[in-house]
Amino acid sequence: MLRHETKEYKLYIGQTNSLANRLLNYVSEFQAHSPNDYKLRIFAAFLAELAPQAVLDLYFAVKDVGSLKKAEKDAIRKYDPLLNQLPPPNAEVKEKLKNAFEFYYQSAFERRLGT
């Protein structure tokens, strides 16, 4: 949750079998295999510039492992957090993202093929 002045915003709802591993993912450097985890770091950096006095709070709920997906889906529907359902990228951003993925995969292929 983000608290800023008199407002509160739900930011993100996720699920994990290991809270320690999930937190480690969110504070680690960018990882190409899981770019989605990096969005919280990007948001925190953006927020530090925009509203340095804002506070981020972490809340968690213990759920039965068998019901994690449903609990997550229900909570997203109920709270509509800012970062869970980002709008689609515009054409310019989509092209930049496509180019970045092409560069990443081509460089990986080149390394694997030894070229």
C-alpha positions in Angstrom: 0.0 0.0 0.0 1.1 3.5 -0.8 0.3 6.2 1.8 0.8 9.8 0.6 -0.7 12.8 2.4 -4.3 11.8 3.2 -4.6 9.2 0.4 -4.0 5.4 0.3 -3.5 3.4 -2.8 -3.4 -0.4 -3.2 -0.3 -1.1 -5.4 0.2 -4.7 -6.0 -1.3 -8.1 -5.1 0.7 -11.2 -5.7 1.1 -14.8 -4.5 4.1 -16.8 -3.4 5.0 -20.0 -1.7 8.0 -18.3 -0.1 7.7 -14.7 1.1 11.5 -14.5 1.6 12.1 -15.5 -2.0 9.5 -13.1 -3.3 10.9 -10.2 -1.3 14.4 -11.1 -2.6 13.1 -11.0 -6.2 11.7 -7.5 -5.6 14.9 -6.0 -4.2 17.2 -7.7 -6.7 18.6 -6.1 -9.8 16.8 -6.5 -13.1 16.5 -10.1 -14.2 15.7 -10.7 -17.8 13.8 -14.0 -17.0 11.4 -12.2 -14.7 11.1 -8.5 -15.7 7.7 -8.3 -14.1 9.3 -8.4 -10.6 11.3 -5.3 -11.5 8.2 -3.1 -11.9 8.0 -2.5 -8.1 11.6 -1.2 -8.1 10.8 1.1 -11.0 7.7 2.3 -9.2 9.6 2.9 -5.9 12.3 4.9 -7.7 9.6 7.0 -9.6 7.8 7.5 -6.3 11.0 8.6 -4.5 11.3 11.4 -7.1 7.7 12.3 -7.2 6.7 12.1 -3.6 9.7 11.4 -1.3 7.6 11.6 1.8 5.3 8.8 0.7 5.3 5.6 2.6 5.1 2.1 1.2 3.6 -0.6 3.5 3.7 -4.3 2.9 0.8 -6.5 4.0 0.4 -10.2 3.6 -2.2 -12.8 4.3 -1.6 -16.4 5.0 -3.7 -18.6 2.7 -4.0 -22.3 2.0 -1.6 -23.2 -0.8 -4.4 -24.8 -2.8 -6.4 -21.5 -2.9 -3.6 -19.0 -3.7 -4.6 -18.4 -7.3 -8.3 -17.8 -6.4 -7.4 -15.6 -3.4 -5.1 -13.5 -5.5 -7.7 -13.2 -8.3 -10.4 -12.2 -5.8 -8.2 -9.6 -4.1 -7.2 -8.1 -7.4 -10.9 -7.8 -8.3 -11.8 -6.3 -4.9 -8.9 -3.8 -4.5 -8.0 -3.0 -8.2 -4.3 -2.3 -7.3 -2.4 0.1 -9.5 0.4 -2.2 -10.7 -1.5 -5.5 -11.3 -3.4 -4.3 -14.4 -1.2 -1.8 -16.2 -2.7 -0.4 -19.5 -1.2 -1.8 -22.7 1.8 0.1 -24.0 1.4 2.7 -26.7 3.0 2.0 -30.1 6.3 3.7 -29.3 6.8 1.9 -26.1 5.7 -1.4 -27.6 8.3 -1.0 -30.4 11.1 -0.2 -27.8 10.1 -3.3 -25.8 10.1 -5.5 -28.9 13.6 -4.2 -29.9 14.9 -4.8 -26.4 13.7 -8.4 -26.5 15.1 -9.0 -30.0 18.5 -7.7 -28.9 18.4 -9.9 -25.8 17.4 -13.1 -27.6 19.8 -12.5 -30.5 22.7 -11.9 -28.1 21.7 -15.1 -26.2 21.6 -17.1 -29.4 24.9 -15.8 -30.5 26.5 -16.7 -27.2 25.0 -20.2 -27.4 26.2 -20.7 -30.9 29.6 -19.3 -30.2 29.5 -16.6 -32.9 
